[in-house]
Amino acid sequence: MATNHTLYAHWTEKFMVKWMDFDSNTVVRTDYPLRGSGVTPPTAPLHTGWTFQKWEGIDGFTNITQDRTYFAKYESKVPFEFWN
């Protein structure tokens, strides 16, 4: 005797989180977290003459509910002089 079965679809929503270097052309890493979860920033890229400060982006690294892009922020180790 044949029986009826009910099947239910189950999916998890993932988002794309890109970590960009200061030139905005180099992707350091891409993560695909589940909705509501968090991400851990990658190791800071190293550049001669620059000190890594932080990853800049929206809303921090927790409770991911949309695609996000973070950018590496640096400070120059060499002081700038401005001439008038």
mmCIF file of the N, C-alpha and C atoms, coordinates in Angstrom:
data_MODEL
# 
_entry.id   MODEL 
# 
loop_
_atom_site.group_PDB 
_atom_site.id 
_atom_site.type_symbol 
_atom_site.label_atom_id 
_atom_site.label_alt_id 
_atom_site.label_comp_id 
_atom_site.label_asym_id 
_atom_site.label_entity_id 
_atom_site.label_seq_id 
_atom_site.pdbx_PDB_ins_code 
_atom_site.Cartn_x 
_atom_site.Cartn_y 
_atom_site.Cartn_z 
_atom_site.occupancy 
_atom_site.B_iso_or_equiv 
_atom_site.pdbx_formal_charge 
_atom_site.auth_seq_id 
_atom_site.auth_comp_id 
_atom_site.auth_asym_id 
_atom_site.auth_atom_id 
_atom_site.pdbx_PDB_model_num 
ATOM 1   N N  . MET A 1 1  ? 0.835  -1.171 0.000  1.00 0.00 ? 1  MET A N  1 
ATOM 2   C CA . MET A 1 1  ? 0.000  0.000  0.000  1.00 0.00 ? 1  MET A CA 1 
ATOM 3   C C  . MET A 1 1  ? 0.889  1.246  0.000  1.00 0.00 ? 1  MET A C  1 
ATOM 4   N N  . ALA A 1 2  ? 0.599  2.157  -0.847 1.00 0.00 ? 2  ALA A N  1 
ATOM 5   C CA . ALA A 1 2  ? 1.372  3.399  -0.963 1.00 0.00 ? 2  ALA A CA 1 
ATOM 6   C C  . ALA A 1 2  ? 0.949  4.377  0.136  1.00 0.00 ? 2  ALA A C  1 
ATOM 7   N N  . THR A 1 3  ? 1.926  5.145  0.626  1.00 0.00 ? 3  THR A N  1 
ATOM 8   C CA . THR A 1 3  ? 1.622  6.163  1.639  1.00 0.00 ? 3  THR A CA 1 
ATOM 9   C C  . THR A 1 3  ? 2.039  7.528  1.120  1.00 0.00 ? 3  THR A C  1 
ATOM 10  N N  . ASN A 1 4  ? 1.358  8.523  1.594  1.00 0.00 ? 4  ASN A N  1 
ATOM 11  C CA . ASN A 1 4  ? 1.698  9.896  1.215  1.00 0.00 ? 4  ASN A CA 1 
ATOM 12  C C  . ASN A 1 4  ? 2.724  10.459 2.189  1.00 0.00 ? 4  ASN A C  1 
ATOM 13  N N  . HIS A 1 5  ? 3.656  11.245 1.664  1.00 0.00 ? 5  HIS A N  1 
ATOM 14  C CA . HIS A 1 5  ? 4.668  11.900 2.482  1.00 0.00 ? 5  HIS A CA 1 
ATOM 15  C C  . HIS A 1 5  ? 4.654  13.389 2.175  1.00 0.00 ? 5  HIS A C  1 
ATOM 16  N N  . THR A 1 6  ? 4.806  14.168 3.199  1.00 0.00 ? 6  THR A N  1 
ATOM 17  C CA . THR A 1 6  ? 4.905  15.614 3.026  1.00 0.00 ? 6  THR A CA 1 
ATOM 18  C C  . THR A 1 6  ? 6.363  16.016 3.206  1.00 0.00 ? 6  THR A C  1 
ATOM 19  N N  . LEU A 1 7  ? 6.911  16.697 2.231  1.00 0.00 ? 7  LEU A N  1 
ATOM 20  C CA . LEU A 1 7  ? 8.292  17.165 2.291  1.00 0.00 ? 7  LEU A CA 1 
ATOM 21  C C  . LEU A 1 7  ? 8.297  18.675 2.465  1.00 0.00 ? 7  LEU A C  1 
ATOM 22  N N  . TYR A 1 8  ? 9.194  19.161 3.278  1.00 0.00 ? 8  TYR A N  1 
ATOM 23  C CA . TYR A 1 8  ? 9.316  20.596 3.515  1.00 0.00 ? 8  TYR A CA 1 
ATOM 24  C C  . TYR A 1 8  ? 10.715 21.055 3.094  1.00 0.00 ? 8  TYR A C  1 
ATOM 25  N N  . ALA A 1 9  ? 10.758 22.187 2.421  1.00 0.00 ? 9  ALA A N  1 
ATOM 26  C CA . ALA A 1 9  ? 12.048 22.767 2.047  1.00 0.00 ? 9  ALA A CA 1 
ATOM 27  C C  . ALA A 1 9  ? 12.616 23.516 3.245  1.00 0.00 ? 9  ALA A C  1 
ATOM 28  N N  . HIS A 1 10 ? 13.904 23.406 3.434  1.00 0.00 ? 10 HIS A N  1 
ATOM 29  C CA . HIS A 1 10 ? 14.583 24.135 4.510  1.00 0.00 ? 10 HIS A CA 1 
ATOM 30  C C  . HIS A 1 10 ? 15.864 24.708 3.918  1.00 0.00 ? 10 HIS A C  1 
ATOM 31  N N  . TRP A 1 11 ? 16.042 26.010 4.077  1.00 0.00 ? 11 TRP A N  1 
ATOM 32  C CA . TRP A 1 11 ? 17.259 26.632 3.581  1.00 0.00 ? 11 TRP A CA 1 
ATOM 33  C C  . TRP A 1 11 ? 17.755 27.634 4.609  1.00 0.00 ? 11 TRP A C  1 
ATOM 34  N N  . THR A 1 12 ? 19.003 27.958 4.486  1.00 0.00 ? 12 THR A N  1 
ATOM 35  C CA . THR A 1 12 ? 19.585 28.978 5.351  1.00 0.00 ? 12 THR A CA 1 
ATOM 36  C C  . THR A 1 12 ? 20.065 30.119 4.465  1.00 0.00 ? 12 THR A C  1 
ATOM 37  N N  . GLU A 1 13 ? 19.784 31.316 4.913  1.00 0.00 ? 13 GLU A N  1 
ATOM 38  C CA . GLU A 1 13 ? 20.151 32.498 4.145  1.00 0.00 ? 13 GLU A CA 1 
ATOM 39  C C  . GLU A 1 13 ? 21.584 32.895 4.488  1.00 0.00 ? 13 GLU A C  1 
ATOM 40  N N  . LYS A 1 14 ? 22.412 33.027 3.467  1.00 0.00 ? 14 LYS A N  1 
ATOM 41  C CA . LYS A 1 14 ? 23.800 33.443 3.644  1.00 0.00 ? 14 LYS A CA 1 
ATOM 42  C C  . LYS A 1 14 ? 24.000 34.799 2.986  1.00 0.00 ? 14 LYS A C  1 
ATOM 43  N N  . PHE A 1 15 ? 24.969 35.531 3.497  1.00 0.00 ? 15 PHE A N  1 
ATOM 44  C CA . PHE A 1 15 ? 25.314 36.834 2.943  1.00 0.00 ? 15 PHE A CA 1 
ATOM 45  C C  . PHE A 1 15 ? 26.789 36.851 2.571  1.00 0.00 ? 15 PHE A C  1 
ATOM 46  N N  . MET A 1 16 ? 27.156 37.789 1.728  1.00 0.00 ? 16 MET A N  1 
ATOM 47  C CA . MET A 1 16 ? 28.550 37.922 1.317  1.00 0.00 ? 16 MET A CA 1 
ATOM 48  C C  . MET A 1 16 ? 29.181 39.093 2.066  1.00 0.00 ? 16 MET A C  1 
ATOM 49  N N  . VAL A 1 17 ? 30.309 38.809 2.723  1.00 0.00 ? 17 VAL A N  1 
ATOM 50  C CA . VAL A 1 17 ? 31.069 39.841 3.417  1.00 0.00 ? 17 VAL A CA 1 
ATOM 51  C C  . VAL A 1 17 ? 32.452 39.888 2.766  1.00 0.00 ? 17 VAL A C  1 
ATOM 52  N N  . LYS A 1 18 ? 32.771 41.056 2.159  1.00 0.00 ? 18 LYS A N  1 
ATOM 53  C CA . LYS A 1 18 ? 34.066 41.217 1.493  1.00 0.00 ? 18 LYS A CA 1 
ATOM 54  C C  . LYS A 1 18 ? 34.963 42.104 2.344  1.00 0.00 ? 18 LYS A C  1 
ATOM 55  N N  . TRP A 1 19 ? 36.231 41.729 2.419  1.00 0.00 ? 19 TRP A N  1 
ATOM 56  C CA . TRP A 1 19 ? 37.258 42.479 3.130  1.00 0.00 ? 19 TRP A CA 1 
ATOM 57  C C  . TRP A 1 19 ? 38.203 43.038 2.077  1.00 0.00 ? 19 TRP A C  1 
ATOM 58  N N  . MET A 1 20 ? 38.188 44.362 1.904  1.00 0.00 ? 20 MET A N  1 
ATOM 59  C CA . MET A 1 20 ? 38.953 45.009 0.839  1.00 0.00 ? 20 MET A CA 1 
ATOM 60  C C  . MET A 1 20 ? 40.178 45.724 1.411  1.00 0.00 ? 20 MET A C  1 
ATOM 61  N N  . ASP A 1 21 ? 41.275 45.669 0.664  1.00 0.00 ? 21 ASP A N  1 
ATOM 62  C CA . ASP A 1 21 ? 42.460 46.422 1.057  1.00 0.00 ? 21 ASP A CA 1 
ATOM 63  C C  . ASP A 1 21 ? 42.235 47.894 0.719  1.00 0.00 ? 21 ASP A C  1 
ATOM 64  N N  . PHE A 1 22 ? 43.143 48.752 1.132  1.00 0.00 ? 22 PHE A N  1 
ATOM 65  C CA . PHE A 1 22 ? 42.949 50.198 1.003  1.00 0.00 ? 22 PHE A CA 1 
ATOM 66  C C  . PHE A 1 22 ? 42.785 50.673 -0.437 1.00 0.00 ? 22 PHE A C  1 
ATOM 67  N N  . ASP A 1 23 ? 43.293 49.932 -1.394 1.00 0.00 ? 23 ASP A N  1 
ATOM 68  C CA . ASP A 1 23 ? 43.178 50.357 -2.792 1.00 0.00 ? 23 ASP A CA 1 
ATOM 69  C C  . ASP A 1 23 ? 41.799 50.072 -3.384 1.00 0.00 ? 23 ASP A C  1 
ATOM 70  N N  . SER A 1 24 ? 40.949 49.391 -2.634 1.00 0.00 ? 24 SER A N  1 
ATOM 71  C CA . SER A 1 24 ? 39.573 49.036 -3.040 1.00 0.00 ? 24 SER A CA 1 
ATOM 72  C C  . SER A 1 24 ? 39.512 48.131 -4.261 1.00 0.00 ? 24 SER A C  1 
ATOM 73  N N  . ASN A 1 25 ? 40.650 47.614 -4.692 1.00 0.00 ? 25 ASN A N  1 
ATOM 74  C CA . ASN A 1 25 ? 40.673 46.682 -5.817 1.00 0.00 ? 25 ASN A CA 1 
ATOM 75  C C  . ASN A 1 25 ? 41.108 45.289 -5.396 1.00 0.00 ? 25 ASN A C  1 
ATOM 76  N N  . THR A 1 26 ? 41.674 45.173 -4.212 1.00 0.00 ? 26 THR A N  1 
ATOM 77  C CA . THR A 1 26 ? 42.200 43.894 -3.748 1.00 0.00 ? 26 THR A CA 1 
ATOM 78  C C  . THR A 1 26 ? 41.286 43.320 -2.670 1.00 0.00 ? 26 THR A C  1 
ATOM 79  N N  . VAL A 1 27 ? 40.715 42.161 -2.962 1.00 0.00 ? 27 VAL A N  1 
ATOM 80  C CA . VAL A 1 27 ? 39.882 41.481 -1.975 1.00 0.00 ? 27 VAL A CA 1 
ATOM 81  C C  . VAL A 1 27 ? 40.816 40.648 -1.096 1.00 0.00 ? 27 VAL A C  1 
ATOM 82  N N  . VAL A 1 28 ? 40.831 40.951 0.196  1.00 0.00 ? 28 VAL A N  1 
ATOM 83  C CA . VAL A 1 28 ? 41.672 40.222 1.138  1.00 0.00 ? 28 VAL A CA 1 
ATOM 84  C C  . VAL A 1 28 ? 41.054 38.866 1.445  1.00 0.00 ? 28 VAL A C  1 
ATOM 85  N N  . ARG A 1 29 ? 39.732 38.853 1.631  1.00 0.00 ? 29 ARG A N  1 
ATOM 86  C CA . ARG A 1 29 ? 39.010 37.613 1.928  1.00 0.00 ? 29 ARG A CA 1 
ATOM 87  C C  . ARG A 1 29 ? 37.527 37.843 1.697  1.00 0.00 ? 29 ARG A C  1 
ATOM 88  N N  . THR A 1 30 ? 36.807 36.783 1.416  1.00 0.00 ? 30 THR A N  1 
ATOM 89  C CA . THR A 1 30 ? 35.350 36.833 1.301  1.00 0.00 ? 30 THR A CA 1 
ATOM 90  C C  . THR A 1 30 ? 34.772 35.767 2.219  1.00 0.00 ? 30 THR A C  1 
ATOM 91  N N  . ASP A 1 31 ? 33.791 36.170 3.030  1.00 0.00 ? 31 ASP A N  1 
ATOM 92  C CA . ASP A 1 31 ? 33.110 35.239 3.932  1.00 0.00 ? 31 ASP A CA 1 
ATOM 93  C C  . ASP A 1 31 ? 31.645 35.146 3.527  1.00 0.00 ? 31 ASP A C  1 
ATOM 94  N N  . TYR A 1 32 ? 31.016 34.033 3.905  1.00 0.00 ? 32 TYR A N  1 
ATOM 95  C CA . TYR A 1 32 ? 29.598 33.809 3.620  1.00 0.00 ? 32 TYR A CA 1 
ATOM 96  C C  . TYR A 1 32 ? 28.882 33.375 4.899  1.00 0.00 ? 32 TYR A C  1 
ATOM 97  N N  . PRO A 1 33 ? 28.669 34.311 5.828  1.00 0.00 ? 33 PRO A N  1 
ATOM 98  C CA . PRO A 1 33 ? 28.025 33.953 7.097  1.00 0.00 ? 33 PRO A CA 1 
ATOM 99  C C  . PRO A 1 33 ? 26.519 33.747 6.947  1.00 0.00 ? 33 PRO A C  1 
ATOM 100 N N  . LEU A 1 34 ? 25.962 32.977 7.863  1.00 0.00 ? 34 LEU A N  1 
ATOM 101 C CA . LEU A 1 34 ? 24.517 32.778 7.913  1.00 0.00 ? 34 LEU A CA 1 
ATOM 102 C C  . LEU A 1 34 ? 23.861 34.011 8.522  1.00 0.00 ? 34 LEU A C  1 
ATOM 103 N N  . ARG A 1 35 ? 22.596 34.216 8.195  1.00 0.00 ? 35 ARG A N  1 
ATOM 104 C CA . ARG A 1 35 ? 21.839 35.360 8.746  1.00 0.00 ? 35 ARG A CA 1 
ATOM 105 C C  . ARG A 1 35 ? 21.943 35.362 10.267 1.00 0.00 ? 35 ARG A C  1 
ATOM 106 N N  . GLY A 1 36 ? 22.271 36.544 10.810 1.00 0.00 ? 36 GLY A N  1 
ATOM 107 C CA . GLY A 1 36 ? 22.323 36.732 12.251 1.00 0.00 ? 36 GLY A CA 1 
ATOM 108 C C  . GLY A 1 36 ? 23.624 36.331 12.914 1.00 0.00 ? 36 GLY A C  1 
ATOM 109 N N  . SER A 1 37 ? 24.504 35.699 12.171 1.00 0.00 ? 37 SER A N  1 
ATOM 110 C CA . SER A 1 37 ? 25.774 35.306 12.783 1.00 0.00 ? 37 SER A CA 1 
ATOM 111 C C  . SER A 1 37 ? 26.803 36.424 12.611 1.00 0.00 ? 37 SER A C  1 
ATOM 112 N N  . GLY A 1 38 ? 28.005 36.180 13.078 1.00 0.00 ? 38 GLY A N  1 
ATOM 113 C CA . GLY A 1 38 ? 29.057 37.188 12.992 1.00 0.00 ? 38 GLY A CA 1 
ATOM 114 C C  . GLY A 1 38 ? 30.222 36.706 12.151 1.00 0.00 ? 38 GLY A C  1 
ATOM 115 N N  . VAL A 1 39 ? 31.177 37.606 11.936 1.00 0.00 ? 39 VAL A N  1 
ATOM 116 C CA . VAL A 1 39 ? 32.398 37.286 11.200 1.00 0.00 ? 39 VAL A CA 1 
ATOM 117 C C  . VAL A 1 39 ? 33.600 37.740 12.016 1.00 0.00 ? 39 VAL A C  1 
ATOM 118 N N  . THR A 1 40 ? 34.715 37.099 11.775 1.00 0.00 ? 40 THR A N  1 
ATOM 119 C CA . THR A 1 40 ? 35.974 37.475 12.406 1.00 0.00 ? 40 THR A CA 1 
ATOM 120 C C  . THR A 1 40 ? 36.843 38.136 11.347 1.00 0.00 ? 40 THR A C  1 
ATOM 121 N N  . PRO A 1 41 ? 37.325 39.337 11.613 1.00 0.00 ? 41 PRO A N  1 
ATOM 122 C CA . PRO A 1 41 ? 38.154 40.029 10.617 1.00 0.00 ? 41 PRO A CA 1 
ATOM 123 C C  . PRO A 1 41 ? 39.412 39.237 10.281 1.00 0.00 ? 41 PRO A C  1 
ATOM 124 N N  . PRO A 1 42 ? 39.873 39.346 9.036  1.00 0.00 ? 42 PRO A N  1 
ATOM 125 C CA . PRO A 1 42 ? 41.111 38.668 8.659  1.00 0.00 ? 42 PRO A CA 1 
ATOM 126 C C  . PRO A 1 42 ? 42.328 39.385 9.242  1.00 0.00 ? 42 PRO A C  1 
ATOM 127 N N  . THR A 1 43 ? 43.457 38.741 9.144  1.00 0.00 ? 43 THR A N  1 
ATOM 128 C CA . THR A 1 43 ? 44.712 39.370 9.541  1.00 0.00 ? 43 THR A CA 1 
ATOM 129 C C  . THR A 1 43 ? 44.924 40.597 8.671  1.00 0.00 ? 43 THR A C  1 
ATOM 130 N N  . ALA A 1 44 ? 45.351 41.665 9.283  1.00 0.00 ? 44 ALA A N  1 
ATOM 131 C CA . ALA A 1 44 ? 45.536 42.930 8.553  1.00 0.00 ? 44 ALA A CA 1 
ATOM 132 C C  . ALA A 1 44 ? 46.627 42.794 7.503  1.00 0.00 ? 44 ALA A C  1 
ATOM 133 N N  . PRO A 1 45 ? 46.374 43.293 6.298  1.00 0.00 ? 45 PRO A N  1 
ATOM 134 C CA . PRO A 1 45 ? 47.411 43.309 5.274  1.00 0.00 ? 45 PRO A CA 1 
ATOM 135 C C  . PRO A 1 45 ? 48.537 44.261 5.688  1.00 0.00 ? 45 PRO A C  1 
ATOM 136 N N  . LEU A 1 46 ? 49.747 43.925 5.336  1.00 0.00 ? 46 LEU A N  1 
ATOM 137 C CA . LEU A 1 46 ? 50.896 44.768 5.677  1.00 0.00 ? 46 LEU A CA 1 
ATOM 138 C C  . LEU A 1 46 ? 51.353 45.564 4.466  1.00 0.00 ? 46 LEU A C  1 
ATOM 139 N N  . HIS A 1 47 ? 51.662 46.845 4.702  1.00 0.00 ? 47 HIS A N  1 
ATOM 140 C CA . HIS A 1 47 ? 52.172 47.715 3.650  1.00 0.00 ? 47 HIS A CA 1 
ATOM 141 C C  . HIS A 1 47 ? 53.299 48.559 4.224  1.00 0.00 ? 47 HIS A C  1 
ATOM 142 N N  . THR A 1 48 ? 54.428 48.556 3.552  1.00 0.00 ? 48 THR A N  1 
ATOM 143 C CA . THR A 1 48 ? 55.580 49.334 3.994  1.00 0.00 ? 48 THR A CA 1 
ATOM 144 C C  . THR A 1 48 ? 55.213 50.811 4.076  1.00 0.00 ? 48 THR A C  1 
ATOM 145 N N  . GLY A 1 49 ? 55.555 51.430 5.205  1.00 0.00 ? 49 GLY A N  1 
ATOM 146 C CA . GLY A 1 49 ? 55.288 52.852 5.384  1.00 0.00 ? 49 GLY A CA 1 
ATOM 147 C C  . GLY A 1 49 ? 53.909 53.159 5.943  1.00 0.00 ? 49 GLY A C  1 
ATOM 148 N N  . TRP A 1 50 ? 53.117 52.122 6.214  1.00 0.00 ? 50 TRP A N  1 
ATOM 149 C CA . TRP A 1 50 ? 51.752 52.329 6.708  1.00 0.00 ? 50 TRP A CA 1 
ATOM 150 C C  . TRP A 1 50 ? 51.491 51.438 7.913  1.00 0.00 ? 50 TRP A C  1 
ATOM 151 N N  . THR A 1 51 ? 50.677 51.942 8.850  1.00 0.00 ? 51 THR A N  1 
ATOM 152 C CA . THR A 1 51 ? 50.264 51.180 10.025 1.00 0.00 ? 51 THR A CA 1 
ATOM 153 C C  . THR A 1 51 ? 48.771 50.907 9.913  1.00 0.00 ? 51 THR A C  1 
ATOM 154 N N  . PHE A 1 52 ? 48.410 49.631 9.984  1.00 0.00 ? 52 PHE A N  1 
ATOM 155 C CA . PHE A 1 52 ? 46.989 49.268 9.936  1.00 0.00 ? 52 PHE A CA 1 
ATOM 156 C C  . PHE A 1 52 ? 46.299 49.823 11.170 1.00 0.00 ? 52 PHE A C  1 
ATOM 157 N N  . GLN A 1 53 ? 45.113 50.456 10.982 1.00 0.00 ? 53 GLN A N  1 
ATOM 158 C CA . GLN A 1 53 ? 44.347 51.027 12.087 1.00 0.00 ? 53 GLN A CA 1 
ATOM 159 C C  . GLN A 1 53 ? 43.144 50.153 12.453 1.00 0.00 ? 53 GLN A C  1 
ATOM 160 N N  . LYS A 1 54 ? 42.313 49.840 11.454 1.00 0.00 ? 54 LYS A N  1 
ATOM 161 C CA . LYS A 1 54 ? 41.101 49.064 11.727 1.00 0.00 ? 54 LYS A CA 1 
ATOM 162 C C  . LYS A 1 54 ? 40.417 48.695 10.417 1.00 0.00 ? 54 LYS A C  1 
ATOM 163 N N  . TRP A 1 55 ? 39.416 47.842 10.536 1.00 0.00 ? 55 TRP A N  1 
ATOM 164 C CA . TRP A 1 55 ? 38.528 47.536 9.426  1.00 0.00 ? 55 TRP A CA 1 
ATOM 165 C C  . TRP A 1 55 ? 37.325 48.460 9.549  1.00 0.00 ? 55 TRP A C  1 
ATOM 166 N N  . GLU A 1 56 ? 37.021 49.212 8.488  1.00 0.00 ? 56 GLU A N  1 
ATOM 167 C CA . GLU A 1 56 ? 35.877 50.127 8.490  1.00 0.00 ? 56 GLU A CA 1 
ATOM 168 C C  . GLU A 1 56 ? 34.734 49.537 7.687  1.00 0.00 ? 56 GLU A C  1 
ATOM 169 N N  . GLY A 1 57 ? 33.540 49.642 8.239  1.00 0.00 ? 57 GLY A N  1 
ATOM 170 C CA . GLY A 1 57 ? 32.349 49.173 7.553  1.00 0.00 ? 57 GLY A CA 1 
ATOM 171 C C  . GLY A 1 57 ? 31.138 49.488 8.405  1.00 0.00 ? 57 GLY A C  1 
ATOM 172 N N  . ILE A 1 58 ? 29.992 48.999 7.976  1.00 0.00 ? 58 ILE A N  1 
ATOM 173 C CA . ILE A 1 58 ? 28.765 49.293 8.700  1.00 0.00 ? 58 ILE A CA 1 
ATOM 174 C C  . ILE A 1 58 ? 28.519 48.273 9.808  1.00 0.00 ? 58 ILE A C  1 
ATOM 175 N N  . ASP A 1 59 ? 27.990 48.731 10.911 1.00 0.00 ? 59 ASP A N  1 
ATOM 176 C CA . ASP A 1 59 ? 27.388 47.885 11.955 1.00 0.00 ? 59 ASP A CA 1 
ATOM 177 C C  . ASP A 1 59 ? 28.290 46.853 12.625 1.00 0.00 ? 59 ASP A C  1 
ATOM 178 N N  . GLY A 1 60 ? 29.581 46.992 12.588 1.00 0.00 ? 60 GLY A N  1 
ATOM 179 C CA . GLY A 1 60 ? 30.429 46.025 13.288 1.00 0.00 ? 60 GLY A CA 1 
ATOM 180 C C  . GLY A 1 60 ? 30.452 44.668 12.613 1.00 0.00 ? 60 GLY A C  1 
ATOM 181 N N  . PHE A 1 61 ? 30.829 43.649 13.383 1.00 0.00 ? 61 PHE A N  1 
ATOM 182 C CA . PHE A 1 61 ? 31.063 42.320 12.813 1.00 0.00 ? 61 PHE A CA 1 
ATOM 183 C C  . PHE A 1 61 ? 30.061 41.265 13.268 1.00 0.00 ? 61 PHE A C  1 
ATOM 184 N N  . THR A 1 62 ? 28.983 41.694 13.932 1.00 0.00 ? 62 THR A N  1 
ATOM 185 C CA . THR A 1 62 ? 28.008 40.723 14.439 1.00 0.00 ? 62 THR A CA 1 
ATOM 186 C C  . THR A 1 62 ? 26.632 40.954 13.818 1.00 0.00 ? 62 THR A C  1 
ATOM 187 N N  . ASN A 1 63 ? 25.765 39.982 13.990 1.00 0.00 ? 63 ASN A N  1 
ATOM 188 C CA . ASN A 1 63 ? 24.385 40.050 13.511 1.00 0.00 ? 63 ASN A CA 1 
ATOM 189 C C  . ASN A 1 63 ? 24.301 40.469 12.033 1.00 0.00 ? 63 ASN A C  1 
ATOM 190 N N  . ILE A 1 64 ? 24.925 39.695 11.177 1.00 0.00 ? 64 ILE A N  1 
ATOM 191 C CA . ILE A 1 64 ? 24.941 39.973 9.741  1.00 0.00 ? 64 ILE A CA 1 
ATOM 192 C C  . ILE A 1 64 ? 23.557 39.690 9.161  1.00 0.00 ? 64 ILE A C  1 
ATOM 193 N N  . THR A 1 65 ? 22.936 40.718 8.570  1.00 0.00 ? 65 THR A N  1 
ATOM 194 C CA . THR A 1 65 ? 21.610 40.557 7.970  1.00 0.00 ? 65 THR A CA 1 
ATOM 195 C C  . THR A 1 65 ? 21.561 41.103 6.544  1.00 0.00 ? 65 THR A C  1 
ATOM 196 N N  . GLN A 1 66 ? 22.722 41.431 5.997  1.00 0.00 ? 66 GLN A N  1 
ATOM 197 C CA . GLN A 1 66 ? 22.809 41.908 4.611  1.00 0.00 ? 66 GLN A CA 1 
ATOM 198 C C  . GLN A 1 66 ? 24.254 41.757 4.149  1.00 0.00 ? 66 GLN A C  1 
ATOM 199 N N  . ASP A 1 67 ? 24.476 41.865 2.849  1.00 0.00 ? 67 ASP A N  1 
ATOM 200 C CA . ASP A 1 67 ? 25.840 41.851 2.329  1.00 0.00 ? 67 ASP A CA 1 
ATOM 201 C C  . ASP A 1 67 ? 26.588 43.057 2.875  1.00 0.00 ? 67 ASP A C  1 
ATOM 202 N N  . ARG A 1 68 ? 27.874 42.873 3.160  1.00 0.00 ? 68 ARG A N  1 
ATOM 203 C CA . ARG A 1 68 ? 28.682 43.967 3.712  1.00 0.00 ? 68 ARG A CA 1 
ATOM 204 C C  . ARG A 1 68 ? 30.053 43.982 3.065  1.00 0.00 ? 68 ARG A C  1 
ATOM 205 N N  . THR A 1 69 ? 30.652 45.159 3.063  1.00 0.00 ? 69 THR A N  1 
ATOM 206 C CA . THR A 1 69 ? 32.033 45.320 2.603  1.00 0.00 ? 69 THR A CA 1 
ATOM 207 C C  . THR A 1 69 ? 32.774 46.133 3.656  1.00 0.00 ? 69 THR A C  1 
ATOM 208 N N  . TYR A 1 70 ? 33.924 45.623 4.066  1.00 0.00 ? 70 TYR A N  1 
ATOM 209 C CA . TYR A 1 70 ? 34.784 46.318 5.019  1.00 0.00 ? 70 TYR A CA 1 
ATOM 210 C C  . TYR A 1 70 ? 36.066 46.729 4.306  1.00 0.00 ? 70 TYR A C  1 
ATOM 211 N N  . PHE A 1 71 ? 36.590 47.882 4.685  1.00 0.00 ? 71 PHE A N  1 
ATOM 212 C CA . PHE A 1 71 ? 37.807 48.412 4.063  1.00 0.00 ? 71 PHE A CA 1 
ATOM 213 C C  . PHE A 1 71 ? 38.901 48.578 5.109  1.00 0.00 ? 71 PHE A C  1 
ATOM 214 N N  . ALA A 1 72 ? 40.115 48.205 4.746  1.00 0.00 ? 72 ALA A N  1 
ATOM 215 C CA . ALA A 1 72 ? 41.258 48.380 5.636  1.00 0.00 ? 72 ALA A CA 1 
ATOM 216 C C  . ALA A 1 72 ? 41.598 49.867 5.720  1.00 0.00 ? 72 ALA A C  1 
ATOM 217 N N  . LYS A 1 73 ? 41.766 50.368 6.935  1.00 0.00 ? 73 LYS A N  1 
ATOM 218 C CA . LYS A 1 73 ? 42.129 51.769 7.132  1.00 0.00 ? 73 LYS A CA 1 
ATOM 219 C C  . LYS A 1 73 ? 43.551 51.803 7.703  1.00 0.00 ? 73 LYS A C  1 
ATOM 220 N N  . TYR A 1 74 ? 44.391 52.648 7.113  1.00 0.00 ? 74 TYR A N  1 
ATOM 221 C CA . TYR A 1 74 ? 45.793 52.756 7.509  1.00 0.00 ? 74 TYR A CA 1 
ATOM 222 C C  . TYR A 1 74 ? 46.137 54.184 7.879  1.00 0.00 ? 74 TYR A C  1 
ATOM 223 N N  . GLU A 1 75 ? 47.248 54.313 8.598  1.00 0.00 ? 75 GLU A N  1 
ATOM 224 C CA . GLU A 1 75 ? 47.816 55.623 8.901  1.00 0.00 ? 75 GLU A CA 1 
ATOM 225 C C  . GLU A 1 75 ? 49.256 55.606 8.404  1.00 0.00 ? 75 GLU A C  1 
ATOM 226 N N  . SER A 1 76 ? 49.671 56.693 7.797  1.00 0.00 ? 76 SER A N  1 
ATOM 227 C CA . SER A 1 76 ? 51.030 56.788 7.275  1.00 0.00 ? 76 SER A CA 1 
ATOM 228 C C  . SER A 1 76 ? 52.033 56.847 8.418  1.00 0.00 ? 76 SER A C  1 
ATOM 229 N N  . LYS A 1 77 ? 53.133 56.109 8.280  1.00 0.00 ? 77 LYS A N  1 
ATOM 230 C CA . LYS A 1 77 ? 54.217 56.175 9.258  1.00 0.00 ? 77 LYS A CA 1 
ATOM 231 C C  . LYS A 1 77 ? 55.106 57.384 8.999  1.00 0.00 ? 77 LYS A C  1 
ATOM 232 N N  . VAL A 1 78 ? 54.999 57.941 7.810  1.00 0.00 ? 78 VAL A N  1 
ATOM 233 C CA . VAL A 1 78 ? 55.815 59.087 7.423  1.00 0.00 ? 78 VAL A CA 1 
ATOM 234 C C  . VAL A 1 78 ? 54.959 60.349 7.531  1.00 0.00 ? 78 VAL A C  1 
ATOM 235 N N  . PRO A 1 79 ? 55.392 61.336 8.302  1.00 0.00 ? 79 PRO A N  1 
ATOM 236 C CA . PRO A 1 79 ? 54.593 62.568 8.408  1.00 0.00 ? 79 PRO A CA 1 
ATOM 237 C C  . PRO A 1 79 ? 54.559 63.307 7.066  1.00 0.00 ? 79 PRO A C  1 
ATOM 238 N N  . PHE A 1 80 ? 53.412 63.877 6.800  1.00 0.00 ? 80 PHE A N  1 
ATOM 239 C CA . PHE A 1 80 ? 53.250 64.645 5.574  1.00 0.00 ? 80 PHE A CA 1 
ATOM 240 C C  . PHE A 1 80 ? 53.580 66.112 5.855  1.00 0.00 ? 80 PHE A C  1 
ATOM 241 N N  . GLU A 1 81 ? 54.208 66.746 4.895  1.00 0.00 ? 81 GLU A N  1 
ATOM 242 C CA . GLU A 1 81 ? 54.459 68.189 4.984  1.00 0.00 ? 81 GLU A CA 1 
ATOM 243 C C  . GLU A 1 81 ? 53.692 68.866 3.874  1.00 0.00 ? 81 GLU A C  1 
ATOM 244 N N  . PHE A 1 82 ? 53.023 69.935 4.210  1.00 0.00 ? 82 PHE A N  1 
ATOM 245 C CA . PHE A 1 82 ? 52.259 70.686 3.234  1.00 0.00 ? 82 PHE A CA 1 
ATOM 246 C C  . PHE A 1 82 ? 52.971 71.995 2.951  1.00 0.00 ? 82 PHE A C  1 
ATOM 247 N N  . TRP A 1 83 ? 53.141 72.299 1.705  1.00 0.00 ? 83 TRP A N  1 
ATOM 248 C CA . TRP A 1 83 ? 53.807 73.532 1.287  1.00 0.00 ? 83 TRP A CA 1 
ATOM 249 C C  . TRP A 1 83 ? 52.795 74.474 0.716  1.00 0.00 ? 83 TRP A C  1 
ATOM 250 N N  . ASN A 1 84 ? 52.894 75.716 1.102  1.00 0.00 ? 84 ASN A N  1 
ATOM 251 C CA . ASN A 1 84 ? 51.988 76.746 0.568  1.00 0.00 ? 84 ASN A CA 1 
ATOM 252 C C  . ASN A 1 84 ? 52.664 77.492 -0.551 1.00 0.00 ? 84 ASN A C  1 
# 
